[in-house]
Amino acid sequence: MDSDLPAARLTPQQLLAALDEFLALECAQSDPYLQAKRALRATREELIRAYLHIRPALASNQRVLDWGCRHAALSWLARADFGSGVVIEGCDVCEAREYAPFHARSGLAYRRIEHPWRLHWRDGHFDTILAGGTLEHVPNDGESLTELWRVLKPGGALLITHLPNRGSWSEFLSRRLFPQQAHQRRYALAAFRQRLLHHGLETEAAGHHQLMPSSLPAALRRQAWLCRLVDALQPLNALENVWPLRHFSATLWLIVRKRDGF
């Protein structure tokens, strides 16, 4: 076999099996995100689909930052997919011990964030930054985007997933039924792309994600029929980027590049 040929990437089924293995690790604390992923297959399949949106920008020789990594599920998928050639570092506000088994399994070097947006690394340190469901939670998303631009190499990629969509129908319901779990900050894709340009980040690819919900609040997961309904609705996510339905999808994903000379 020609060694110069690119290695075959894992199939969605193989990625799901790898994720199931990863999520079986023990955690130092009770984590609602982990509980949700473990409870419903649809939730795990949704994460795989989100990862597949951004996978084209990943490569086996990159230095990657998992920004706001928590248990670092996206990092684990990248590790399983691209192997040991990927150097992965991660950061979050939690103590290192809280997710230590997950970070160790992913081969991720973890640092705790001690400032609302400033990062420890030097300018241009990373080829790629993973931002999976993080930007909407930080105190100042503008300062954070500026800081992410700083630590990216010229031409480096910021890979954003699970960014709350302003037009989401499920977010609309969540804000009324479960306001404590709803996102306070939501984004419209066209306006956000323009905003990224002001931070020196140019969109290479983007789309809508998750037309149908893939998870349930903990109180509702005890209802078996609701869990079955969520699973049954998942094929409709094939329509998540079809106009006009895409405007009602739950989240956005983007592959953006650091612009030279900004």
C-alpha positions as a Markdown table, in Angstrom:
| # | Residue | x | y | z |
|---|---|---|---|---|
| 1 | Met | 0.0 | 0.0 | 0.0 |
| 2 | Asp | 1.2 | 3.5 | -0.9 |
| 3 | Ser | 2.2 | 5.2 | 2.4 |
| 4 | Asp | 1.6 | 8.6 | 0.8 |
| 5 | Leu | -2.1 | 7.9 | 0.5 |
| 6 | Pro | -4.3 | 9.6 | 3.2 |
| 7 | Ala | -5.5 | 7.2 | 5.9 |
| 8 | Ala | -9.1 | 6.2 | 5.8 |
| 9 | Arg | -11.2 | 8.1 | 8.4 |
| 10 | Leu | -13.6 | 6.3 | 10.7 |
| 11 | Thr | -17.1 | 5.7 | 9.6 |
| 12 | Pro | -20.0 | 7.2 | 11.6 |
| 13 | Gln | -20.7 | 3.7 | 13.1 |
| 14 | Gln | -17.0 | 3.4 | 14.2 |
| 15 | Leu | -17.0 | 6.9 | 15.7 |
| 16 | Leu | -20.2 | 6.0 | 17.6 |
| 17 | Ala | -18.6 | 2.9 | 19.0 |
| 18 | Ala | -15.5 | 4.9 | 20.0 |
| 19 | Leu | -17.7 | 7.5 | 21.7 |
| 20 | Asp | -19.6 | 4.8 | 23.6 |
| 21 | Glu | -16.3 | 3.4 | 24.9 |
| 22 | Phe | -15.2 | 6.9 | 25.9 |
| 23 | Leu | -18.4 | 7.8 | 27.8 |
| 24 | Ala | -18.2 | 4.6 | 29.8 |
| 25 | Leu | -15.3 | 6.1 | 31.7 |
| 26 | Glu | -15.9 | 7.1 | 35.3 |
| 27 | Cys | -16.1 | 10.8 | 36.3 |
| 28 | Ala | -15.2 | 12.4 | 39.6 |
| 29 | Gln | -18.6 | 14.1 | 39.8 |
| 30 | Ser | -22.1 | 13.9 | 38.6 |
| 31 | Asp | -22.2 | 15.7 | 35.2 |
| 32 | Pro | -25.5 | 16.5 | 33.5 |
| 33 | Tyr | -23.8 | 16.6 | 30.0 |
| 34 | Leu | -22.4 | 13.2 | 30.5 |
| 35 | Gln | -25.7 | 11.8 | 31.9 |
| 36 | Ala | -27.5 | 13.2 | 28.8 |
| 37 | Lys | -25.1 | 11.6 | 26.4 |
| 38 | Arg | -25.2 | 8.3 | 28.2 |
| 39 | Ala | -29.0 | 8.2 | 28.4 |
| 40 | Leu | -30.0 | 8.6 | 24.7 |
| 41 | Arg | -28.4 | 7.1 | 21.6 |
| 42 | Ala | -29.8 | 10.0 | 19.6 |
| 43 | Thr | -27.7 | 12.4 | 21.7 |
| 44 | Arg | -24.5 | 10.5 | 20.9 |
| 45 | Glu | -25.4 | 10.3 | 17.2 |
| 46 | Glu | -26.0 | 14.0 | 17.2 |
| 47 | Leu | -22.5 | 14.6 | 18.5 |
| 48 | Ile | -21.1 | 12.4 | 15.8 |
| 49 | Arg | -22.9 | 14.4 | 13.1 |
| 50 | Ala | -21.7 | 17.7 | 14.6 |
| 51 | Tyr | -18.1 | 16.3 | 14.5 |
| 52 | Leu | -18.5 | 15.2 | 10.9 |
| 53 | His | -19.4 | 18.8 | 9.9 |
| 54 | Ile | -16.0 | 20.1 | 11.1 |
| 55 | Arg | -13.8 | 17.0 | 10.3 |
| 56 | Pro | -12.7 | 18.3 | 6.9 |
| 57 | Ala | -10.6 | 21.0 | 8.6 |
| 58 | Leu | -8.8 | 18.5 | 10.9 |
| 59 | Ala | -5.5 | 16.7 | 10.0 |
| 60 | Ser | -3.2 | 14.3 | 11.7 |
| 61 | Asn | -0.3 | 16.7 | 12.1 |
| 62 | Gln | -2.1 | 19.5 | 13.8 |
| 63 | Arg | -1.7 | 21.2 | 17.2 |
| 64 | Val | -5.3 | 21.5 | 18.5 |
| 65 | Leu | -6.8 | 23.5 | 21.4 |
| 66 | Asp | -10.1 | 22.2 | 22.7 |
| 67 | Trp | -11.5 | 25.5 | 24.2 |
| 68 | Gly | -14.0 | 24.9 | 27.0 |
| 69 | Cys | -13.3 | 21.2 | 26.7 |
| 70 | Arg | -15.1 | 19.8 | 29.8 |
| 71 | His | -14.8 | 16.0 | 29.2 |
| 72 | Ala | -13.4 | 16.6 | 25.7 |
| 73 | Ala | -15.7 | 14.4 | 23.6 |
| 74 | Leu | -14.7 | 16.2 | 20.4 |
| 75 | Ser | -11.1 | 15.8 | 21.2 |
| 76 | Trp | -11.6 | 12.1 | 21.7 |
| 77 | Leu | -13.3 | 11.7 | 18.4 |
| 78 | Ala | -10.4 | 13.6 | 16.7 |
| 79 | Arg | -7.9 | 11.3 | 18.5 |
| 80 | Ala | -9.8 | 8.2 | 17.5 |
| 81 | Asp | -10.1 | 9.4 | 13.9 |
| 82 | Phe | -6.6 | 10.8 | 13.3 |
| 83 | Gly | -4.4 | 8.9 | 15.8 |
| 84 | Ser | -1.4 | 9.9 | 17.8 |
| 85 | Gly | -0.1 | 12.6 | 15.3 |
| 86 | Val | -2.6 | 15.1 | 16.7 |
| 87 | Val | -1.3 | 17.2 | 19.6 |
| 88 | Ile | -4.3 | 18.1 | 21.8 |
| 89 | Glu | -4.4 | 20.7 | 24.5 |
| 90 | Gly | -7.5 | 21.7 | 26.4 |
| 91 | Cys | -8.8 | 24.3 | 28.8 |
| 92 | Asp | -11.9 | 25.0 | 30.9 |
| 93 | Val | -12.9 | 26.5 | 34.2 |
| 94 | Cys | -13.1 | 23.2 | 36.0 |
| 95 | Glu | -10.4 | 21.6 | 38.2 |
| 96 | Ala | -8.2 | 19.2 | 36.3 |
| 97 | Arg | -9.2 | 16.2 | 38.5 |
| 98 | Glu | -12.9 | 16.5 | 37.6 |
| 99 | Tyr | -12.4 | 15.0 | 34.1 |
| 100 | Ala | -8.9 | 13.6 | 34.4 |
| 101 | Pro | -9.8 | 10.1 | 33.1 |
| 102 | Phe | -11.4 | 11.6 | 30.0 |
| 103 | His | -8.4 | 13.9 | 29.3 |
| 104 | Ala | -6.0 | 11.0 | 29.9 |
| 105 | Arg | -7.9 | 8.8 | 27.4 |
| 106 | Ser | -7.9 | 11.5 | 24.8 |
| 107 | Gly | -4.2 | 12.3 | 25.3 |
| 108 | Leu | -5.2 | 15.9 | 26.1 |
| 109 | Ala | -2.9 | 18.2 | 28.1 |
| 110 | Tyr | -5.3 | 20.2 | 30.3 |
| 111 | Arg | -5.0 | 23.8 | 31.7 |
| 112 | Arg | -7.5 | 25.5 | 33.9 |
| 113 | Ile | -8.7 | 28.9 | 32.7 |
| 114 | Glu | -8.2 | 31.6 | 35.3 |
| 115 | His | -9.4 | 34.7 | 33.4 |
| 116 | Pro | -12.7 | 35.3 | 31.7 |
| 117 | Trp | -11.1 | 35.3 | 28.2 |
| 118 | Arg | -7.3 | 35.5 | 28.3 |
| 119 | Leu | -5.5 | 32.3 | 27.4 |
| 120 | His | -2.1 | 31.1 | 28.6 |
| 121 | Trp | -0.6 | 30.3 | 25.2 |
| 122 | Arg | 1.7 | 32.4 | 23.0 |
| 123 | Asp | 0.6 | 34.0 | 19.7 |
| 124 | Gly | 0.0 | 31.7 | 16.8 |
| 125 | His | 0.4 | 28.5 | 18.9 |
| 126 | Phe | -2.4 | 26.4 | 17.4 |
| 127 | Asp | -3.3 | 25.1 | 14.0 |
| 128 | Thr | -6.9 | 24.4 | 15.0 |
| 129 | Ile | -9.3 | 25.4 | 17.8 |
| 130 | Leu | -12.3 | 23.3 | 18.7 |
| 131 | Ala | -15.2 | 25.4 | 20.2 |
| 132 | Gly | -18.0 | 23.0 | 20.9 |
| 133 | Gly | -20.8 | 24.7 | 22.7 |
| 134 | Thr | -18.5 | 27.2 | 24.4 |
| 135 | Leu | -18.8 | 30.7 | 22.9 |
| 136 | Glu | -22.4 | 31.3 | 24.0 |
| 137 | His | -21.4 | 30.7 | 27.7 |
| 138 | Val | -18.4 | 32.9 | 28.0 |
| 139 | Pro | -18.7 | 36.3 | 29.8 |
| 140 | Asn | -17.6 | 38.3 | 26.7 |
| 141 | Asp | -17.8 | 36.6 | 23.4 |
| 142 | Gly | -16.1 | 39.5 | 21.5 |
| 143 | Glu | -13.0 | 39.4 | 23.7 |
| 144 | Ser | -12.9 | 35.6 | 23.5 |
| 145 | Leu | -13.0 | 35.7 | 19.7 |
| 146 | Thr | -10.1 | 38.2 | 19.7 |
| 147 | Glu | -8.1 | 35.9 | 22.0 |
| 148 | Leu | -8.8 | 32.9 | 19.9 |
| 149 | Trp | -7.6 | 34.8 | 16.8 |
| 150 | Arg | -4.4 | 35.6 | 18.7 |
| 151 | Val | -3.5 | 32.0 | 19.6 |
| 152 | Leu | -4.3 | 30.7 | 16.1 |
| 153 | Lys | -1.6 | 30.4 | 13.4 |
| 154 | Pro | -2.1 | 32.4 | 10.2 |
| 155 | Gly | -4.6 | 30.4 | 8.2 |
| 156 | Gly | -5.5 | 28.3 | 11.2 |
| 157 | Ala | -9.1 | 27.1 | 11.7 |
| 158 | Leu | -11.6 | 27.8 | 14.4 |
| 159 | Leu | -14.2 | 25.0 | 14.4 |
| 160 | Ile | -17.5 | 26.0 | 16.0 |
| 161 | Thr | -20.2 | 23.5 | 16.8 |
| 162 | His | -23.5 | 23.7 | 18.9 |
| 163 | Leu | -23.8 | 27.5 | 18.6 |
| 164 | Pro | -27.4 | 28.3 | 19.6 |
| 165 | Asn | -29.4 | 29.4 | 16.6 |
| 166 | Arg | -31.6 | 32.5 | 17.1 |
| 167 | Gly | -34.5 | 31.0 | 15.1 |
| 168 | Ser | -34.5 | 27.6 | 16.8 |
| 169 | Trp | -38.0 | 26.3 | 17.5 |
| 170 | Ser | -36.7 | 24.0 | 20.3 |
| 171 | Glu | -34.8 | 26.9 | 21.9 |
| 172 | Phe | -38.1 | 28.9 | 21.8 |
| 173 | Leu | -39.9 | 26.1 | 23.7 |
| 174 | Ser | -37.0 | 25.7 | 26.1 |
| 175 | Arg | -37.0 | 29.3 | 27.0 |
| 176 | Arg | -40.7 | 29.0 | 28.0 |
| 177 | Leu | -40.8 | 25.6 | 29.6 |
| 178 | Phe | -37.3 | 25.2 | 31.1 |
| 179 | Pro | -35.9 | 28.8 | 31.3 |
| 180 | Gln | -33.1 | 27.9 | 33.6 |
| 181 | Gln | -31.7 | 25.6 | 30.9 |
| 182 | Ala | -32.2 | 28.0 | 27.9 |
| 183 | His | -29.3 | 29.9 | 26.4 |
| 184 | Gln | -29.2 | 33.6 | 27.1 |
| 185 | Arg | -27.1 | 34.3 | 24.0 |
| 186 | Arg | -28.2 | 33.1 | 20.5 |
| 187 | Tyr | -26.8 | 33.8 | 17.1 |
| 188 | Ala | -28.1 | 34.4 | 13.5 |
| 189 | Leu | -25.8 | 32.8 | 11.0 |
| 190 | Ala | -25.5 | 35.7 | 8.5 |
| 191 | Ala | -25.0 | 38.3 | 11.2 |
| 192 | Phe | -22.5 | 36.1 | 13.0 |
| 193 | Arg | -20.4 | 35.6 | 9.9 |
| 194 | Gln | -20.2 | 39.3 | 9.4 |
| 195 | Arg | -19.2 | 39.7 | 13.0 |
| 196 | Leu | -16.4 | 37.1 | 12.7 |
| 197 | Leu | -14.9 | 39.2 | 9.8 |
| 198 | His | -14.5 | 42.1 | 12.2 |
| 199 | His | -12.4 | 39.8 | 14.4 |
| 200 | Gly | -10.2 | 38.7 | 11.5 |
| 201 | Leu | -12.0 | 35.3 | 11.0 |
| 202 | Glu | -13.3 | 34.4 | 7.6 |
| 203 | Thr | -15.9 | 31.7 | 7.2 |
| 204 | Glu | -14.9 | 28.8 | 5.0 |
| 205 | Ala | -18.0 | 26.6 | 5.5 |
| 206 | Ala | -21.1 | 26.8 | 7.7 |
| 207 | Gly | -24.5 | 25.4 | 8.2 |
| 208 | His | -27.5 | 24.6 | 10.5 |
| 209 | His | -27.6 | 21.6 | 12.7 |
| 210 | Gln | -30.2 | 19.6 | 14.6 |
| 211 | Leu | -33.7 | 20.4 | 13.3 |
| 212 | Met | -35.2 | 17.8 | 15.7 |
| 213 | Pro | -34.1 | 17.6 | 19.4 |
| 214 | Ser | -31.7 | 14.8 | 20.3 |
| 215 | Ser | -31.9 | 15.1 | 24.1 |
| 216 | Leu | -34.4 | 15.6 | 26.9 |
| 217 | Pro | -34.2 | 17.3 | 30.3 |
| 218 | Ala | -33.4 | 14.9 | 33.0 |
| 219 | Ala | -37.0 | 15.0 | 34.4 |
| 220 | Leu | -38.4 | 13.9 | 31.1 |
| 221 | Arg | -35.8 | 11.1 | 30.4 |
| 222 | Arg | -37.7 | 8.9 | 32.8 |
| 223 | Gln | -40.6 | 8.8 | 30.3 |
| 224 | Ala | -39.7 | 5.9 | 28.0 |
| 225 | Trp | -42.2 | 6.9 | 25.4 |
| 226 | Leu | -40.6 | 10.4 | 25.1 |
| 227 | Cys | -37.2 | 8.7 | 24.6 |
| 228 | Arg | -38.6 | 6.5 | 21.9 |
| 229 | Leu | -40.1 | 9.6 | 20.2 |
| 230 | Val | -36.8 | 11.5 | 20.2 |
| 231 | Asp | -35.1 | 8.5 | 18.6 |
| 232 | Ala | -37.9 | 8.2 | 16.0 |
| 233 | Leu | -37.6 | 11.8 | 15.0 |
| 234 | Gln | -33.9 | 11.7 | 14.2 |
| 235 | Pro | -34.2 | 10.9 | 10.5 |
| 236 | Leu | -35.9 | 14.3 | 10.1 |
| 237 | Asn | -32.5 | 15.9 | 10.8 |
| 238 | Ala | -31.6 | 15.1 | 7.2 |
| 239 | Leu | -33.6 | 18.3 | 6.5 |
| 240 | Glu | -31.6 | 20.5 | 8.9 |
| 241 | Asn | -30.1 | 22.5 | 6.0 |
| 242 | Val | -33.1 | 22.6 | 3.7 |
| 243 | Trp | -34.7 | 26.0 | 3.2 |
| 244 | Pro | -36.8 | 27.2 | 5.0 |
| 245 | Leu | -36.5 | 24.5 | 7.7 |
| 246 | Arg | -32.9 | 25.3 | 8.4 |
| 247 | His | -33.7 | 28.6 | 10.0 |
| 248 | Phe | -35.5 | 26.6 | 12.8 |
| 249 | Ser | -32.6 | 24.2 | 13.6 |
| 250 | Ala | -31.3 | 24.2 | 17.1 |
| 251 | Thr | -27.6 | 25.1 | 16.5 |
| 252 | Leu | -25.1 | 26.4 | 14.0 |
| 253 | Trp | -21.7 | 25.1 | 12.9 |
| 254 | Leu | -18.8 | 26.9 | 11.2 |
| 255 | Ile | -15.3 | 26.4 | 9.9 |
| 256 | Val | -13.6 | 29.8 | 10.0 |
| 257 | Arg | -10.0 | 30.8 | 9.2 |
| 258 | Lys | -7.7 | 33.4 | 10.6 |
| 259 | Arg | -7.2 | 36.0 | 8.0 |
| 260 | Asp | -3.6 | 37.0 | 7.1 |
| 261 | Gly | -2.7 | 40.7 | 7.6 |
| 262 | Phe | -5.7 | 41.5 | 9.8 |
